[in-house]
């Protein structure tokens, strides 16, 4: 009993410390984004654009490929089930709604977490163990402004845009399978997809993607600042970053789904 209580207490205290530290990092980041520019301290615009390109543009090939295949798989699987009830014509509706509401935002966030969130942790963690962050402070450069703000802005702008591309790519994957394999009329498919999607669906998917982007960035840089113990520590925190980000993304996904569709 003592061991169980001790483990539970340590886990609770460590979790509380991590939560408060992450909140402090978010507040500091927002200060350098919102308040500091008004005081004439400026933003690192070029670095922000570079992060936007790395997180967004560079992620497009893998995101588009995966979401296209997912759209095709979803169309085939749903057609098999729906045809048993004589409603195979609903395949476009199912693919479109699933892509906009759920699969495109979720898969985009998970892919970018594995590609860019882990890179954030590895980059900052390597800088910490090599004492480059200490060198920045000695030179009078704030690590949050120099390292975190460009990543935060770039990720928050890139992920929603990539999600929009992923949404249309997933619908395109379902379109390709339905028209080529299932024999559905292309015009009817597109009209059915457009009729199935509502503004509420778009708002839900876009809102999710914005918060997913924040989670990816904050967790990635926070785990990077936690790194200790050389290269082994970098590897452990990078793994922890990906696992934590995916867990929080799924939790947020459940929360937003409940908020938007609990009354439906």
C-alpha positions in Angstrom: 0.0 0.0 0.0 2.8 2.4 0.8 4.5 1.7 -2.6 1.2 2.2 -4.4 0.5 5.5 -2.6 4.1 6.6 -3.1 4.0 5.9 -6.8 0.6 7.6 -7.2 1.8 10.7 -5.3 4.9 11.0 -7.3 3.0 10.6 -10.6 0.5 13.2 -9.5 3.2 15.7 -8.4 5.2 15.1 -11.6 2.1 15.6 -13.7 1.2 18.8 -11.9 4.7 20.1 -12.3 4.7 19.3 -16.1 1.3 20.9 -16.5 2.3 24.1 -14.7 5.6 24.3 -16.6 3.8 23.8 -19.9 1.4 26.6 -19.0 4.3 28.9 -18.1 5.9 28.1 -21.5 2.6 28.9 -23.3 2.2 32.2 -21.4 5.8 33.2 -22.1 5.3 32.3 -25.8 2.1 34.3 -26.1 3.9 37.3 -24.4 6.6 37.3 -27.1 4.0 36.9 -29.8 1.5 39.5 -28.7 3.0 41.9 -26.2 6.7 42.1 -27.1 6.1 43.2 -30.7 4.0 46.1 -29.3 7.0 47.1 -27.2 9.3 47.2 -30.3 11.0 43.9 -29.6 9.8 42.4 -32.9 9.4 38.8 -34.2 11.8 36.5 -36.1 9.8 36.6 -39.3 12.3 34.8 -41.5 12.7 32.0 -39.0 8.9 31.8 -38.7 8.5 31.4 -42.5 11.2 28.7 -42.4 9.3 26.8 -39.8 6.1 27.2 -41.7 7.7 25.7 -44.8 9.3 22.8 -42.8 6.1 21.9 -40.9 3.6 22.6 -43.7 5.0 22.5 -47.2 7.5 19.8 -46.5 4.8 17.6 -44.9 2.4 17.7 -47.9 3.8 14.8 -49.9 3.5 12.2 -47.1 0.2 13.7 -45.7 -1.4 13.7 -49.2 -0.3 10.2 -49.9 -1.6 8.7 -46.6 -4.9 10.6 -46.7 -5.5 9.6 -50.4 -5.0 6.0 -49.5 -7.2 6.3 -46.4 -10.0 7.8 -48.5 -9.7 4.9 -50.9 -9.8 2.4 -48.1 -12.7 4.1 -46.4 -14.7 4.1 -49.7 -14.0 0.4 -50.3 -14.8 -0.7 -46.7 -18.0 1.4 -46.5 -19.2 0.3 -49.9 -18.9 -3.4 -48.8 -21.0 -2.8 -45.7 -23.5 -0.3 -47.2 -24.2 -2.5 -50.3 -25.5 -5.2 -48.0 -28.3 -2.8 -47.1 -28.8 -1.5 -50.6 -27.5 2.0 -49.8 -24.1 2.0 -51.5 -25.0 5.4 -52.9 -24.2 6.9 -49.4 -20.5 6.1 -49.8 -19.7 9.7 -50.9 -21.6 11.1 -47.9 -19.8 8.9 -45.4 -16.3 9.5 -46.9 -16.8 13.3 -47.0 -18.2 13.7 -43.5 -15.6 11.3 -42.0 -12.8 13.2 -43.8 -13.9 16.7 -42.7 -15.0 15.9 -39.2 -12.4 13.4 -38.0 -9.9 11.5 -40.2 -8.2 14.4 -42.0 -7.5 16.5 -38.9 -6.5 13.5 -36.8 -4.2 11.9 -39.4 -2.6 15.2 -40.3 -1.9 15.9 -36.6 -0.4 12.4 -36.0 1.8 12.6 -39.1 3.1 16.0 -38.3 3.7 15.0 -34.7 5.9 12.1 -35.9 7.7 14.3 -38.5 7.9 17.8 -37.0 7.0 17.5 -33.3 9.8 14.9 -32.7 12.2 17.2 -34.7 11.4 20.1 -32.3 12.3 17.9 -29.3 15.5 16.6 -30.9 16.6 20.0 -32.0 16.1 21.8 -28.7 17.3 18.8 -26.7 20.5 18.6 -28.7 21.0 22.3 -28.2 20.5 21.9 -24.4 22.9 19.0 -23.9 25.5 20.9 -26.0 24.9 24.0 -23.9 23.9 26.1 -26.8 20.8 27.3 -24.9 23.0 28.5 -22.1 25.1 30.3 -24.7 22.0 32.1 -26.0 21.2 33.3 -22.6 24.8 34.5 -22.1 24.5 36.5 -25.3 21.3 38.1 -24.0 18.9 36.2 -26.3 15.7 34.8 -24.8 15.4 31.1 -25.7 11.6 31.4 -25.9 11.7 34.2 -28.5 14.6 32.7 -30.4 13.5 29.0 -30.5 9.9 28.6 -29.5 8.0 31.5 -31.0 8.9 30.8 -34.7 8.0 27.1 -34.2 4.7 28.0 -32.5 3.5 30.5 -35.1 4.7 28.4 -38.0 3.1 25.2 -36.7 -0.2 27.0 -35.8 -0.5 28.4 -39.3 0.7 25.3 -41.2 -1.3 22.5 -39.6 -4.8 23.9 -40.4 -3.8 24.6 -44.0 -2.3 21.1 -44.4 -5.5 19.7 -42.9 -7.6 21.4 -45.5 -5.4 19.9 -48.2 -5.6 16.5 -46.5 -9.4 16.7 -46.4 -9.8 17.3 -50.1 -7.2 14.6 -50.8 -9.0 12.1 -48.7 -12.3 12.9 -50.5 -10.4 12.6 -53.8 -9.2 9.1 -52.8 -12.8 8.0 -52.2 -13.8 9.6 -55.5 -11.1 7.7 -57.4 -12.2 4.3 -56.0 -15.9 5.0 -56.2 -15.8 6.1 -59.8 -13.2 3.6 -61.1 -14.0 0.5 -59.0 -17.6 0.9 -57.8 -18.9 2.5 -61.0 -20.5 5.6 -59.4 -21.1 8.6 -61.6 -18.4 11.3 -61.0 -20.9 14.2 -61.0 -23.3 12.5 -58.6 -20.4 11.6 -56.3 -19.2 15.2 -56.1 -22.7 16.6 -55.6 -23.4 14.0 -52.8 -20.1 14.9 -51.1 -20.9 18.6 -51.2 -24.4 18.1 -49.9 -23.3 16.0 -47.0 -20.8 18.5 -45.6 -22.1 21.4 -43.5 -20.4 24.5 -42.1 -20.5 22.9 -38.7 -18.3 20.1 -40.0 -15.8 22.5 -41.4 -15.7 24.6 -38.2 -15.2 21.4 -36.2 -12.3 20.2 -38.3 -10.6 23.5 -38.5 -10.9 24.2 -34.7 -9.4 20.8 -34.0 -6.5 21.4 -36.3 -5.6 24.7 -34.6 -5.5 23.1 -31.2 -3.7 20.0 -32.5 -1.0 22.4 -33.9 -0.6 24.0 -30.5 -0.2 20.7 -28.8 2.3 19.5 -31.3 4.5 22.6 -30.8 4.2 23.0 -27.0 4.8 19.3 -26.2 7.7 19.2 -28.7 9.6 22.2 -27.4 8.7 21.4 -23.7 10.2 17.9 -24.0 13.2 19.4 -25.6 13.9 21.7 -22.7 13.5 18.7 -20.4 16.4 16.8 -22.0 19.2 15.7 -19.7 22.0 13.1 -20.0 23.3 13.5 -23.5 22.3 11.6 -26.6 20.4 9.0 -24.7 18.3 11.7 -23.0 17.5 13.2 -26.4 16.2 9.8 -27.7 14.0 9.2 -24.6 12.4 12.7 -24.6 11.8 12.5 -28.4 9.9 9.3 -27.9 8.1 10.8 -25.0 7.2 13.8 -27.0 5.5 11.8 -29.8 3.6 9.6 -27.4 2.4 12.5 -25.2 1.4 14.6 -28.3 -0.6 11.7 -29.8 -2.3 11.0 -26.5 -3.3 14.7 -26.0 -4.4 15.0 -29.6 -6.8 12.0 -29.1 -8.1 13.5 -25.9 -8.8 16.8 -27.5 -10.4 15.0 -30.4 -12.8 13.3 -28.1 -13.5 16.6 -26.3 -14.3 18.6 -29.5 -16.4 15.8 -30.9 -18.5 15.9 -27.7 -18.8 19.6 -27.7 -19.8 19.8 -31.4 -21.9 16.7 -31.8 -23.2 15.6 -28.4 -26.6 16.9 -29.2 -26.7 15.4 -32.7 
